[in-house]
Amino acid sequence: MNNFMRSMIAAAVMITFGFVGQAMAKDLVVVSWGGAYTASQQNAYHAPYMKQNSGIKIINDDSAGTAVAKLRAMNKAGNVTWDLIDVVAADGMRLCDEGLVEVINHDKDLAAAPDGTSASKDFGGLIVSECFIPQIVYSTTFGYRTDKVSRPMTSICDVFDTKSFPGKRSLQKSPLGNMEWALICDGVAPDKIFDVLGTSKGAERALAKLDTIKSDVVWWTAGAQTPQLLADGEVVVGSTYNGRLFKMIAVDKQPVAMLWDWQIFDLDGWVVPKGTKNKAEVMKYLRFATDTQRLADQSKWISYGPARASSAPLVGKHATLGIDMAPHMPTDPNNAKTTLLTNYAFWADNKDDLDAKFNAWLLK
Amino acid sequence: MEKVQEKISLVTADGTPLKISLARAQRRSKTIAFMMVFPLLFFVTIAFIVPIADMLLFSIDNSIVKKILPKTTEALKDWSEYSGELPDEVVFAAMVEEIKSAKASRQHTKIGGRLNYESSGFSSLFRKAGRKVKKIKTPPFKEALIESDKRWGDIYTWQVIKQNSSEYTEGYYLSALDFKRKFESGKIESLPEKDSIYLKLFFRTLLISSLIVFLTLLIGFPLSYMLSIVSTRTSNILIIFVLLPFWTSLLVRTTSWIALLQQEGVINDFLIFLGIINEDGRLAMIHNATGTVIAMTHILLPFMILPLFSVMKTIPKSYVRAAISLGAHPWKAFWKIYFPNTSPGIGAGSILVFILAIGYYITPALVGGVSGTFISNRIAYHISNSLNWGLGSAIGVILLGIVLLFFVFYDRIVGINNMKLG
């Protein structure tokens, strides 16, 4: 056998084994939001898990923003290529309603807290759907330019006060949040908001309040817009997700401060799509990625509160900046004096209707 | 005549008449031609026509209620919805039974979601019913179901269910044209002006798109003319300047317009530097219709220039020279001789820009604010956010209809064969 033949055979053997090796490693496709958020998951969940399980390769797909529609289409086509999806709670509920995601037995499928508290007790009221595994608590709240206001903004109603705080505001182009804030500042008792908003008079009242600042509003559709508008000085104050503002303040050192008053809590978490080809592996991964330590680890990378009660005491310092993370968490007692939790049941019923009213109002 | 023809009828070497042999050969070449086109035809059908047709069916599909509640919808047929009385026990018994079996296969929330598009509150009604029905074991079901949630005692609830129990619905089209069905009476009413959304957006989309066509023509015509008269080498370089932005990502171009046009942006700063405006008079050129028009005119300009350029290049310069030498004023020579010759390019460019413009949604969403968003932004919202695919498809079908209408209109006036795309 000559040298050429020998090397050819060696190459063939290597290629064959290479392929076998590849086929043995399982790819898990995890859909999330990309950017800093996926990075925090990569650091806190994916990397340590892949280290422990060399046979698993986790592939990040950044299409969470359109995941609900895409999953529906995949399901219709009968070819689900995703294994795990990160969604906001409302979408998790909707996918569960449509039967597109697996029902989870939280106590059986997830790890208990270190002290033995069952997972369902540890997550408590945050398990808003039987298909949904909460991961983080985030809030939609305001940031304002400290150099463009005469005094610090402390109340949500300052957003509606264009006399004391002239300049543009950026608000989400959606009835969610804006209508609740409008009613609070129109004098509705916070515990009565959804009773009022459920009536057509209440909806008109909220829109009438928003009308007072309509000409001063820049409407955003993507979470990154408000930080950009604030940085450019286009707006004085704007709403967005608190993690985005944290980055502006702590990492980019912009002259921006938080206005935590009546921040609106929402949840983000996992759902397992029906039709995944790797269900056993995904469930094994989930048990790891949603345990007490992992959820606490994520908060080293991004300022969102861990969904488990048992994770809260473990929240430490930022992994690269070295600053204490607790004061930047939306759930910190100092920040959470006045809060609203997104009313999922209400919005599931009324979102279509209020969204139509909101859009008609925008077009007026 | 016949005889003559028969006499001179030619045959091929094997004795078959030439006519037949020729037809055979032609048939063969036609088959080969078809076979060569077939893969493309197959691909277009599978990847384009079928999915579109399938998506369009969403706009009338209403099978879900009937599929999950077959007995209830059947029993409801005997109930007169305007009688002012609740349906009888049979209907309630069927409903309880079917919610139970739907709950087992997790289908009850699907109906809730579907009916919630028609009337707010059905989502929670069915979710709650799914939790409560397992306790209802013995008749009378009517009282038990109403006790679980008093909304089951509203005639309105049953009117909505009954009027949505047929296989197909026109409801999505009604919503897409700002009409609403009053379930209490079954009458169709148009929404008051203050609640109307879609008609306003359709109208605005057409208006702004027409404006964009006009502006791209206004800018593109002289530019294409210049490209067509300079030397080939210069025009090649200049055409790169036209194509360069064309090759740049749409998002990059859109966001750079934000940096230029915003109130604290480059243009406003420059105008203040020149003293044309003062600090308080900063112009609002973005997050409104102006922003959409400017950004989209820029983005769609190459689609106007390229067809115009390719047409103008083929117009012999001697035409205009001849007209002028025969005594025509240069303007008249341009208007009577040159301009009519460019019409295939104008037609192609305009229809291309127009059709692209009315379907745009990323740019309007980013720079359009409230007054500069298009109907396609609502389609995107319904497809990916509200998940009301029925309504999204209905708006899409209407938009498709408008495009086809314009196409027919164009064919009548200019003639589609006259179009030159490059």
Chai-1 contact restraints between the chains, C-beta under 6 A:
chainA,res_idxA,chainB,res_idxB,connection_type,confidence,min_distance_angstrom,max_distance_angstrom,comment,restraint_id
A,T66,B,S384,contact,1.0,0.0,6.0,A-B,restraint_1
A,A69,B,I383,contact,1.0,0.0,6.0,A-B,restraint_2
A,A69,B,S384,contact,1.0,0.0,6.0,A-B,restraint_3
A,D97,B,T109,contact,1.0,0.0,6.0,A-B,restraint_4
A,D97,B,G113,contact,1.0,0.0,6.0,A-B,restraint_5
A,E98,B,K110,contact,1.0,0.0,6.0,A-B,restraint_6
A,G99,B,R106,contact,1.0,0.0,6.0,A-B,restraint_7
A,V218,B,H287,contact,1.0,0.0,6.0,A-B,restraint_8
A,T221,B,A365,contact,1.0,0.0,6.0,A-B,restraint_9
A,D232,B,E264,contact,1.0,0.0,6.0,A-B,restraint_10
A,G233,B,E264,contact,1.0,0.0,6.0,A-B,restraint_11
A,E234,B,Q262,contact,1.0,0.0,6.0,A-B,restraint_12
A,E234,B,Q263,contact,1.0,0.0,6.0,A-B,restraint_13
A,E234,B,E264,contact,1.0,0.0,6.0,A-B,restraint_14
A,A345,B,S124,contact,1.0,0.0,6.0,A-B,restraint_15
A,A348,B,S123,contact,1.0,0.0,6.0,A-B,restraint_16
A,D349,B,S120,contact,1.0,0.0,6.0,A-B,restraint_17
A,D349,B,G121,contact,1.0,0.0,6.0,A-B,restraint_18
A,D349,B,S123,contact,1.0,0.0,6.0,A-B,restraint_19
A,D349,B,S124,contact,1.0,0.0,6.0,A-B,restraint_20
A,N350,B,S120,contact,1.0,0.0,6.0,A-B,restraint_21
A,D352,B,Y117,contact,1.0,0.0,6.0,A-B,restraint_22
A,D353,B,S120,contact,1.0,0.0,6.0,A-B,restraint_23
A,N359,B,I197,contact,1.0,0.0,6.0,A-B,restraint_24
A,A360,B,D195,contact,1.0,0.0,6.0,A-B,restraint_25
A,A360,B,I197,contact,1.0,0.0,6.0,A-B,restraint_26
A,L362,B,V370,contact,1.0,0.0,6.0,A-B,restraint_27
A,L363,B,K200,contact,1.0,0.0,6.0,A-B,restraint_28
